[in-house]
Amino acid sequence: MGSLLAVDLGLRTGLALYGTDGRLRWYRSKNYGSPARLRRDANNLLDSTDGLQLIVIEGGGTLAIIWEREARRRGIAAQQINAERWRQALLYPREQLTGLKAKQHADDIARKIISWSGLPRPTSLRHDAAEAILIGLWAVMDAGWLRDLPRDLKRLSVNTYLPANSQT
């Protein structure tokens, strides 16, 4: 079974792993503290994740290069996006007025995705993990792994989301 890793990039990084059924498998927030620690952990994480087909990275710069290089070494596709790409697809315009507002709404939606995926409810959810969850949802839709949103997430469908690989 394949999987997709969503990365909200930074020394404090949000990570979310999705299966080809479009459901979230796990999520976490990790404070690497240094690029060297991030490099080591990215290497270990990618080695321990079976069937990884795609890594979607929100952000850029030298930290993105670490993930892209590790993906390339393993023959895994990597895609770099900016926050506006997934936010426009998954948040109402009024929810994107400020970065703080977008983070708050991402938290609410991420909790719904966690519940829909059958994972235990988090006691706390860092904004980087919440955003990684939404990056991953956008990515599984873009990849065609999730054709339609589940009923619990239908509020997202008011946005005119059209995956890049679909025909119009």
C-alpha positions as CSV (number, residue, x, y, z in Angstrom):
1,M,0.0,0.0,0.0
2,G,1.4,3.4,-1.0
3,S,1.6,6.5,1.1
4,L,2.1,10.3,0.9
5,L,4.0,12.4,3.3
6,A,3.0,16.0,3.9
7,V,5.7,18.3,5.4
8,D,5.0,21.8,6.9
9,L,8.6,22.9,6.7
10,G,10.7,24.5,9.4
11,L,13.1,23.5,12.1
12,R,9.8,22.8,13.9
13,T,8.2,20.7,11.3
14,G,4.7,19.3,10.9
15,L,4.4,15.9,9.4
16,A,1.3,13.9,8.2
17,L,1.3,10.5,6.5
18,Y,-1.7,9.6,4.3
19,G,-2.6,6.2,2.6
20,T,-3.8,5.8,-0.9
21,D,-7.3,5.6,0.4
22,G,-7.0,9.3,1.3
23,R,-7.1,8.7,5.1
24,L,-4.6,10.1,7.5
25,R,-2.4,7.4,9.0
26,W,-0.4,9.5,11.5
27,Y,0.7,13.1,12.2
28,R,3.2,14.8,14.5
29,S,5.2,17.9,15.2
30,K,9.0,17.7,15.6
31,N,11.4,20.3,16.7
32,Y,14.7,19.5,15.0
33,G,16.6,22.5,16.3
34,S,19.2,22.3,13.5
35,P,19.4,21.4,9.8
36,A,21.8,18.5,10.8
37,R,19.2,16.9,13.1
38,L,16.5,17.4,10.4
39,R,18.7,15.7,7.8
40,R,19.3,12.7,10.1
41,D,15.7,12.3,11.0
42,A,14.4,12.8,7.5
43,N,16.8,10.0,6.4
44,N,15.5,7.7,9.2
45,L,11.8,8.6,8.6
46,L,12.0,8.0,4.9
47,D,13.9,4.7,5.5
48,S,11.2,3.5,7.9
49,T,8.1,4.5,5.8
50,D,7.1,1.6,3.5
51,G,5.6,2.4,0.2
52,L,6.2,6.1,0.2
53,Q,5.3,7.4,-3.2
54,L,5.2,11.2,-2.8
55,I,6.4,13.9,-0.5
56,V,4.7,17.3,-0.6
57,I,6.6,20.1,1.1
58,E,5.2,23.4,2.0
59,G,8.1,25.8,2.1
60,G,11.4,26.2,0.5
61,G,15.1,27.0,0.9
62,T,17.8,24.9,2.3
63,L,15.5,22.8,4.5
64,A,13.4,21.8,1.5
65,I,16.5,20.7,-0.3
66,I,17.2,18.2,2.5
67,W,13.8,16.5,2.0
68,E,14.1,16.7,-1.8
69,R,17.6,15.2,-1.8
70,E,16.5,12.3,0.5
71,A,13.5,11.7,-1.7
72,R,15.5,11.7,-4.9
73,R,18.0,9.2,-3.4
74,R,15.1,6.8,-2.8
75,G,13.3,7.4,-6.1
76,I,10.4,9.1,-4.4
77,A,8.6,12.0,-6.1
78,A,8.8,15.3,-4.2
79,Q,6.6,18.4,-4.8
80,Q,7.1,21.8,-3.3
81,I,4.1,24.1,-2.8
82,N,3.4,27.4,-1.0
83,A,0.7,27.8,1.7
84,E,-1.6,29.7,-0.6
85,R,-2.0,26.7,-2.8
86,W,-3.7,24.5,-0.2
87,R,-5.3,27.4,1.7
88,Q,-7.2,28.5,-1.4
89,A,-8.5,25.0,-1.9
90,L,-9.5,24.2,1.7
91,L,-10.3,27.5,3.5
92,Y,-12.9,30.1,2.8
93,P,-11.5,33.5,1.8
94,R,-12.6,35.0,5.1
95,E,-10.5,32.3,6.9
96,Q,-7.4,33.3,5.1
97,L,-7.4,37.1,6.0
98,T,-4.4,36.6,8.3
99,G,-1.9,33.9,8.9
100,L,-3.2,33.5,12.5
101,K,-6.8,33.1,11.2
102,A,-5.7,30.5,8.7
103,K,-3.9,28.6,11.4
104,Q,-6.9,28.6,13.7
105,H,-9.2,27.3,11.0
106,A,-6.6,24.7,9.9
107,D,-6.7,23.4,13.5
108,D,-10.5,22.9,13.4
109,I,-10.4,21.2,10.0
110,A,-7.4,19.0,11.0
111,R,-9.3,17.7,14.0
112,K,-12.2,16.7,11.7
113,I,-9.8,14.9,9.4
114,I,-8.3,13.1,12.4
115,S,-11.7,12.0,13.5
116,W,-12.8,10.9,10.0
117,S,-9.6,8.9,9.7
118,G,-10.4,7.0,12.9
119,L,-7.3,8.2,14.8
120,P,-7.4,9.1,18.5
121,R,-8.5,12.7,19.3
122,P,-5.5,14.8,20.1
123,T,-5.2,16.5,23.5
124,S,-3.2,19.3,21.9
125,L,-2.5,19.9,18.2
126,R,0.4,22.2,17.2
127,H,-0.3,24.4,14.2
128,D,2.5,22.9,12.2
129,A,1.0,19.4,12.5
130,A,-2.5,20.8,11.7
131,E,-1.2,22.5,8.6
132,A,0.7,19.3,7.6
133,I,-2.6,17.5,7.8
134,L,-4.3,20.0,5.5
135,I,-1.3,20.0,3.1
136,G,-1.7,16.2,3.0
137,L,-5.5,16.4,2.4
138,W,-4.9,18.8,-0.5
139,A,-2.1,16.5,-1.9
140,V,-4.2,13.3,-1.8
141,M,-7.0,15.2,-3.6
142,D,-4.5,16.6,-6.1
143,A,-3.0,13.1,-6.7
144,G,-6.5,11.7,-7.3
145,W,-6.3,9.4,-4.3
146,L,-9.4,11.0,-2.8
147,R,-12.0,11.7,-5.4
148,D,-14.8,13.1,-3.1
149,L,-14.7,14.5,0.4
150,P,-16.3,12.5,3.1
151,R,-19.6,13.9,4.6
152,D,-17.8,15.2,7.7
153,L,-15.5,17.3,5.5
154,K,-18.1,18.5,2.9
155,R,-17.9,22.1,4.2
156,L,-14.6,22.2,2.3
157,S,-16.3,21.6,-1.0
158,V,-17.7,25.2,-1.2
159,N,-14.3,26.2,-2.4
160,T,-13.8,25.6,-6.1
161,Y,-11.1,23.0,-5.7
162,L,-10.1,21.3,-8.8
163,P,-7.0,19.0,-8.7
164,A,-4.2,19.9,-11.1
165,N,-4.4,16.5,-12.8
166,S,-8.1,16.6,-13.5
167,Q,-9.8,17.4,-16.8
168,T,-12.1,20.3,-17.2
